[in-house]
Amino acid sequence: MIPSPNRAAQRLRIIVLSYVIRGPLGGRTWSKLHYLMGLSRLGHEVYYVEDSDDYPSCYDPARDIVDRDATYGLRFAEHIFRSIGMGRRWAYYDAHQTRWQGPCANRILDICDTADVVINLCGINPLRPWLLDIPVRVYVDQDPAFTQIRHLTSDSARKFAQQHTAFFSFGENIGQPQSRIPDDGFPWQPTRQPVVIDAVRYTPGPPHGNLTTVMLWDSYPSREYSGIRYGMKSDTFAPYLEIPAHTDESFELALGGPTAPRELLQRQGWTLRDSREPTRDPWTYQHYIRQSKAEFSVAKHGYVASHSGWFSERSLAYLASGRPVLTQETGFSNWLEADAGVLPFTTPAEVLDNLARLNARYQVHCRAAREVAASYFDAEEVLSGLLERAFQQMPTAIAT
């Protein structure tokens, strides 16, 4: 049966595609679990499916290599999905061996054949034939500006995107006059990271703890389009390099990426640790956040240059734990209005001003952080809205 738009409020069979087995890291996984938990709490029948794709893409943190071996990720997934009550509702397609693995392996094709919706987080999974007949195929862009540039410069990326029926972006300003996200012609609508707030432990913040974040120095090469450069965090960090010298606060970076100038950062007063330590799994990730005073983070240069309105799922993890965030403005203040808990900055001087504000009312900011998470990112509200709009985006020939 082909669903009609009012089906969004009914019980649906939903498949979520993402990057957990190939990217078995706590922070990345934390954000995906809230989609699965949130959709389940809305009453839907939810399954997680992942595809190896056709190139070596499996990261093994223990060996610190990327290859075709998903052994580490499969063990990681078994533990993670069992913890949220989805121990029997996931499958992994290994294209290199042309076989399914995981507890749903023997029935996943039947599940796909009767599914109502597939949600492709980050557009990171190919849509194989068993997914293409699902009526509602949702693309969730979590990398605004860079995603659109790929569609404008790569025929294969564009053809892949065209396989979807609904388009949502973490660039919440997309399509608005203030946005400078390149227009790739797809009907993007704004969305944001959901959080199941009662699944995140809240504790009082340590006023003398470190300001921390987990970051990659360079995620991938910078891009240029129509004369505008869209860079990485390495491009936005330079003006803030000397911040530790101008305050008594302690700053710590859980840092990844081989190009990071670690010796320079340490000379400037930054404490560094290997990003794999706090991101071993979602629980070590949450523990790292809870022992932090607050988050201090810059955004990718491309998010700032495009005035995208992007807000980090990592920063949301801090907020939900009751930890304030000092984070670089990307235009998110157009839709997120907070008197406390979120302290945006555009210059080093504003960072120092925000630190003074934070210390003057620290516990107020901690409580406000949790309230902002619940008010703006509630999973049931975010995901019910996404599903409703996804059905509305269906082509008329299908929707009727």
C-alpha positions as CSV (number, residue, x, y, z in Angstrom):
1,M,0.0,0.0,0.0
2,I,1.3,3.5,-0.9
3,P,1.0,5.8,2.1
4,S,-0.8,9.1,1.9
5,P,0.2,12.3,3.8
6,N,-2.0,11.6,6.8
7,R,-0.1,8.4,7.4
8,A,2.6,10.4,9.2
9,A,0.5,10.3,12.3
10,Q,-0.1,6.5,12.2
11,R,2.2,3.6,13.1
12,L,4.8,3.3,10.4
13,R,7.5,0.8,9.6
14,I,10.6,2.9,9.4
15,I,14.2,2.0,8.4
16,V,17.0,4.3,9.6
17,L,20.3,4.3,7.6
18,S,23.4,5.7,9.2
19,Y,27.1,5.2,10.0
20,V,27.5,3.2,13.3
21,I,29.1,-0.1,12.3
22,R,31.5,1.6,9.9
23,G,32.1,4.5,12.4
24,P,31.9,2.9,15.9
25,L,32.5,6.0,18.0
26,G,30.6,7.2,20.9
27,G,29.7,10.8,19.9
28,R,28.7,9.9,16.4
29,T,26.6,7.0,17.7
30,W,25.0,9.1,20.5
31,S,23.3,11.3,17.9
32,K,22.0,8.4,15.9
33,L,20.5,6.6,18.8
34,H,18.2,9.5,19.5
35,Y,16.6,9.1,16.1
36,L,16.0,5.4,16.8
37,M,14.7,6.0,20.4
38,G,12.6,9.0,19.4
39,L,10.9,7.3,16.4
40,S,10.2,4.3,18.6
41,R,8.6,6.5,21.3
42,L,6.3,7.9,18.7
43,G,5.0,4.4,18.3
44,H,6.6,3.4,15.1
45,E,8.2,0.1,14.2
46,V,11.9,1.1,13.7
47,Y,14.8,-0.8,12.3
48,Y,18.4,0.2,11.8
49,V,20.2,-0.8,8.5
50,E,23.7,0.0,7.4
51,D,25.5,-0.7,4.2
52,S,29.3,-1.2,3.8
53,D,29.2,0.6,0.5
54,D,31.5,-0.5,-2.3
55,Y,34.8,0.8,-1.0
56,P,36.8,0.2,2.2
57,S,34.9,2.2,4.8
58,C,35.1,0.4,8.1
59,Y,37.0,2.3,10.8
60,D,38.5,0.2,13.6
61,P,39.5,2.4,16.6
62,A,41.5,-0.4,18.2
63,R,43.7,-0.7,15.1
64,D,43.2,2.9,14.0
65,I,42.8,1.9,10.4
66,V,40.0,1.9,7.7
67,D,39.5,-1.2,5.7
68,R,36.7,-3.7,4.8
69,D,36.7,-5.6,8.1
70,A,33.5,-4.7,10.1
71,T,34.3,-7.1,13.0
72,Y,34.8,-4.3,15.5
73,G,31.8,-2.3,14.4
74,L,29.5,-5.4,14.5
75,R,30.5,-6.1,18.1
76,F,30.0,-2.4,18.9
77,A,26.6,-2.4,17.3
78,E,25.4,-5.5,19.1
79,H,26.2,-3.9,22.5
80,I,24.8,-0.5,21.5
81,F,21.5,-1.6,20.0
82,R,20.8,-4.0,22.8
83,S,21.1,-1.1,25.3
84,I,18.2,0.8,23.7
85,G,15.9,-2.2,23.3
86,M,16.7,-2.7,19.6
87,G,18.9,-5.8,20.0
88,R,16.9,-7.7,17.4
89,R,16.1,-4.9,15.0
90,W,19.3,-4.2,13.0
91,A,21.2,-5.6,10.0
92,Y,24.4,-4.8,8.1
93,Y,24.8,-5.4,4.4
94,D,28.4,-6.3,3.5
95,A,28.7,-5.6,-0.2
96,H,32.3,-6.9,-0.3
97,Q,31.0,-10.4,0.6
98,T,27.5,-10.0,-0.8
99,R,25.9,-11.0,2.4
100,W,23.7,-9.7,5.3
101,Q,24.8,-9.8,8.9
102,G,23.1,-9.0,12.2
103,P,20.0,-10.3,13.9
104,C,17.6,-9.2,11.1
105,A,19.8,-10.7,8.3
106,N,17.4,-13.4,7.3
107,R,14.3,-11.2,7.1
108,I,15.6,-7.7,6.3
109,L,14.5,-7.9,2.7
110,D,10.9,-8.7,3.7
111,I,11.1,-5.8,6.2
112,C,12.3,-3.4,3.5
113,D,9.6,-4.7,1.1
114,T,6.9,-3.6,3.6
115,A,8.5,-0.4,5.0
116,D,6.8,2.9,4.7
117,V,9.7,5.3,5.3
118,V,13.5,5.1,5.0
119,I,15.5,7.9,6.6
120,N,19.1,8.3,5.3
121,L,21.0,10.2,7.9
122,C,23.8,12.2,6.2
123,G,23.0,10.5,2.9
124,I,25.9,8.2,3.9
125,N,24.3,4.9,2.7
126,P,23.6,3.9,-0.9
127,L,20.0,3.2,-1.8
128,R,20.1,-0.4,-3.0
129,P,17.2,-2.0,-5.0
130,W,15.6,-3.2,-1.8
131,L,15.2,0.4,-0.6
132,L,14.2,2.1,-3.8
133,D,10.6,0.9,-3.6
134,I,10.0,2.3,-0.1
135,P,7.5,5.2,-0.9
136,V,9.0,7.9,1.4
137,R,12.8,8.2,1.1
138,V,14.2,10.9,3.4
139,Y,17.6,12.5,3.0
140,V,18.8,14.3,6.1
141,D,21.8,16.6,5.4
142,Q,23.9,17.1,8.5
143,D,26.7,18.9,6.6
144,P,25.1,22.0,5.0
145,A,26.9,23.9,2.2
146,F,29.3,21.0,1.6
147,T,26.4,18.7,0.7
148,Q,24.9,21.2,-1.7
149,I,28.3,21.8,-3.3
150,R,28.7,18.1,-3.9
151,H,25.4,18.1,-5.8
152,L,26.5,21.0,-7.9
153,T,29.8,19.6,-8.8
154,S,29.4,15.8,-9.0
155,D,26.9,14.1,-11.3
156,S,27.0,10.9,-9.3
157,A,26.3,12.7,-6.0
158,R,23.4,14.5,-7.7
159,K,21.9,11.3,-9.1
160,F,22.2,9.7,-5.7
161,A,20.3,12.6,-4.1
162,Q,17.6,12.3,-6.7
163,Q,16.7,8.8,-5.5
164,H,15.1,10.4,-2.4
165,T,11.6,12.0,-2.1
166,A,12.1,14.4,0.8
167,F,15.0,16.6,1.8
168,F,15.9,18.1,5.2
169,S,19.0,20.0,6.3
170,F,20.7,20.9,9.6
171,G,21.3,24.2,7.8
172,E,18.2,25.7,9.3
173,N,18.6,29.0,7.5
174,I,18.5,27.3,4.1
175,G,16.3,29.1,1.6
176,Q,16.2,32.2,3.8
177,P,17.6,35.6,2.6
178,Q,20.4,35.4,5.2
179,S,21.6,32.0,4.0
180,R,24.6,31.7,1.7
181,I,24.2,28.0,1.2
182,P,24.6,27.3,-2.5
183,D,21.3,26.4,-4.2
184,D,21.5,22.9,-5.6
185,G,17.9,22.9,-6.8
186,F,16.6,20.3,-4.2
187,P,13.6,21.4,-2.0
188,W,15.5,21.4,1.3
189,Q,13.6,22.0,4.5
190,P,15.1,22.8,7.9
191,T,15.5,20.2,10.6
192,R,17.7,19.6,13.6
193,Q,19.2,16.9,15.8
194,P,16.6,15.3,18.1
195,V,17.2,14.4,21.7
196,V,15.2,12.0,24.0
197,I,15.8,14.2,27.0
198,D,15.0,11.7,29.7
199,A,17.5,9.3,28.2
200,V,20.3,11.7,29.1
201,R,21.5,11.9,32.7
202,Y,21.6,15.4,34.2
203,T,24.0,16.2,37.0
204,P,25.1,19.6,38.5
205,G,28.0,21.0,36.6
206,P,31.6,21.4,38.1
207,P,32.3,25.1,38.2
208,H,36.0,24.5,38.3
209,G,36.1,21.9,35.5
210,N,37.6,22.2,32.1
211,L,36.0,23.7,29.1
212,T,36.1,20.9,26.6
213,T,35.1,19.7,23.2
214,V,35.6,16.7,20.9
215,M,36.8,17.7,17.4
216,L,38.5,16.9,14.2
217,W,41.0,19.4,13.0
218,D,40.4,18.7,9.3
219,S,37.4,16.4,8.4
220,Y,38.1,16.5,4.6
221,P,39.5,19.0,2.1
222,S,38.0,22.5,2.0
223,R,35.8,23.3,-1.0
224,E,35.4,26.3,-3.2
225,Y,32.3,27.2,-5.2
226,S,31.3,30.3,-7.1
227,G,34.4,32.1,-5.8
228,I,33.7,31.4,-2.1
229,R,35.8,29.1,0.0
230,Y,34.2,26.7,2.5
231,G,36.8,25.5,5.0
232,M,37.2,23.3,8.0
233,K,37.6,23.9,11.8
234,S,41.3,24.4,11.1
235,D,40.3,27.6,9.3
236,T,38.2,29.0,12.1
237,F,40.4,28.1,15.0
238,A,43.3,30.5,14.4
239,P,41.7,33.7,15.9
240,Y,41.0,31.7,19.1
241,L,44.4,30.1,19.5
242,E,45.6,32.4,22.3
243,I,42.3,32.3,24.3
244,P,43.9,30.3,27.2
245,A,46.5,33.0,27.8
246,H,43.8,35.6,28.5
247,T,41.8,33.8,31.1
248,D,42.3,31.5,34.2
249,E,40.0,28.9,32.7
250,S,41.3,25.5,31.6
251,F,40.6,24.4,28.0
252,E,40.8,20.8,26.8
253,L,40.5,19.5,23.2
254,A,39.8,15.8,22.6
255,L,41.4,16.1,19.3
256,G,41.5,13.9,16.2
257,G,43.1,14.3,12.8
258,P,46.7,13.9,11.7
259,T,47.1,17.5,10.5
260,A,46.4,19.1,13.9
261,P,49.3,21.3,15.1
262,R,49.4,19.6,18.5
263,E,52.7,21.1,19.7
264,L,51.6,24.7,18.8
265,L,48.3,24.1,20.6
266,Q,50.0,22.9,23.8
267,R,52.4,25.8,23.8
268,Q,49.4,28.1,23.7
269,G,47.9,26.5,26.8
270,W,45.5,23.9,25.4
271,T,45.3,20.5,27.1
272,L,45.0,17.8,24.5
273,R,43.9,14.2,24.6
274,D,43.3,11.6,22.0
275,S,39.7,11.9,20.8
276,R,39.3,8.1,20.8
277,E,39.4,8.0,24.6
278,P,36.1,9.8,25.4
279,T,34.4,8.5,22.3
280,R,35.0,4.8,22.9
281,D,31.2,4.4,23.3
282,P,28.2,6.6,24.1
283,W,28.7,6.1,27.8
284,T,32.3,7.2,27.9
285,Y,31.2,10.1,25.7
286,Q,28.5,11.2,28.1
287,H,30.9,10.8,31.1
288,Y,33.4,13.1,29.4
289,I,30.7,15.7,28.9
290,R,29.4,15.5,32.5
291,Q,32.9,16.0,33.9
292,S,33.2,19.2,31.8
293,K,32.3,22.7,33.0
294,A,31.0,23.6,29.6
295,E,31.8,23.2,25.9
296,F,34.0,25.6,24.0
297,S,33.9,25.0,20.3
298,V,34.4,26.6,16.9
299,A,32.4,25.5,13.9
300,K,33.5,24.5,10.4
301,H,34.4,27.6,8.4
302,G,31.9,26.5,5.8
303,Y,29.0,26.6,8.2
304,V,30.0,30.1,9.3
305,A,30.7,31.4,5.8
306,S,27.4,30.2,4.6
307,H,25.5,31.6,7.6
308,S,23.8,28.1,7.6
309,G,22.1,28.2,11.0
310,W,23.7,24.8,11.7
311,F,23.9,23.7,15.4
312,S,26.1,20.8,16.5
313,E,24.6,17.5,17.7
314,R,27.7,17.4,19.9
315,S,26.8,20.8,21.5
316,L,23.3,19.4,22.0
317,A,24.8,16.5,24.0
318,Y,26.4,19.0,26.3
319,L,23.1,21.0,26.6
320,A,21.1,17.8,27.4
321,S,23.6,16.9,30.1
322,G,23.2,20.3,31.7
323,R,26.4,21.8,30.4
324,P,26.4,25.3,28.8
325,V,28.0,25.7,25.4
326,L,30.2,28.6,24.2
327,T,30.0,28.0,20.5
328,Q,30.8,29.9,17.3
329,E,27.8,31.6,15.7
330,T,26.7,30.1,12.4
331,G,23.4,32.0,12.2
332,F,21.7,29.6,14.6
333,S,20.6,32.6,16.7
334,N,18.0,33.3,14.0
335,W,16.0,30.4,15.4
336,L,17.5,29.6,18.8
337,E,16.8,32.3,21.3
338,A,18.3,31.7,24.7
339,D,19.1,34.1,27.6
340,A,21.4,31.5,29.2
341,G,22.8,28.1,28.5
342,V,23.9,28.9,24.9
343,L,26.6,31.6,24.6
344,P,27.4,32.3,20.9
345,F,30.5,34.2,19.8
346,T,31.9,35.7,16.7
347,T,35.2,37.1,18.0
348,P,37.8,36.3,20.8
349,A,36.6,39.3,22.7
350,E,33.1,37.8,22.8
351,V,34.5,34.5,24.1
352,L,36.0,36.4,27.1
353,D,32.8,38.3,27.7
354,N,30.8,35.1,27.6
355,L,33.2,33.4,30.1
356,A,32.5,36.3,32.5
357,R,28.7,35.8,32.0
358,L,29.1,32.0,32.5
359,N,31.0,32.4,35.8
360,A,28.7,35.0,37.2
361,R,25.7,32.6,37.0
362,Y,27.2,29.2,36.4
363,Q,24.4,27.0,37.8
364,V,21.7,29.2,36.1
365,H,23.4,28.5,32.8
366,C,23.6,24.8,33.6
367,R,19.9,24.6,34.3
368,A,19.1,26.7,31.2
369,A,21.2,24.4,29.0
370,R,19.0,21.5,29.9
371,E,15.9,23.6,29.3
372,V,17.1,24.7,25.8
373,A,17.7,21.1,24.9
374,A,14.2,20.1,25.9
375,S,12.5,23.1,24.4
376,Y,14.2,23.2,21.0
377,F,15.3,19.6,20.3
378,D,12.7,17.4,21.8
379,A,12.8,14.2,19.7
380,E,9.0,13.6,19.5
381,E,8.4,17.1,18.2
382,V,11.4,17.2,15.8
383,L,10.7,13.7,14.4
384,S,6.9,14.0,14.1
385,G,7.4,17.2,12.2
386,L,10.0,15.7,10.0
387,L,7.7,12.8,9.1
388,E,4.7,15.0,8.5
389,R,6.6,17.2,6.1
390,A,8.3,14.2,4.4
391,F,4.8,12.9,3.4
392,Q,3.9,16.3,2.2
393,Q,6.9,16.5,0.0
394,M,6.0,13.3,-1.8
395,P,5.4,13.8,-5.6
396,T,1.7,14.3,-6.3
397,A,1.5,11.1,-8.4
398,I,2.6,9.1,-5.4
399,A,0.8,11.0,-2.6
400,T,-2.6,10.5,-4.3
